[in-house]
Amino acid sequence: MRLLRQISHDHFKVCLHQYNDKYLLSIVLDDYEQHFKVPTSEISNLDQLEKNLDAAFYTACLKDFVNMRSRWLQLLRTTTDE
């Protein structure tokens, strides 16, 4: 996997990789990670992709992280209750 670029963000670690003819966008917050995979043939301009990572996209990612954390904590609670 080849790191193409790190995209600066105040709260997330955002990286764009290339692997097996796909771009992999990873968004990391603490112990949680989201990945978006797309064939390289579907994106012709990485600079434009980076510009399109707007506040609405990152807000949706934050909501996903909150939901992931809630599901994980619920799983831990049910696992330790048994």
Summary of the structure (lengths in Angstrom):
residues: 82
radius of gyration: 15.3
end to end distance: 40.3
largest distance: 51.2
contacts: 187
relative contact order: 0.15
helix: 45%
strand: 35%
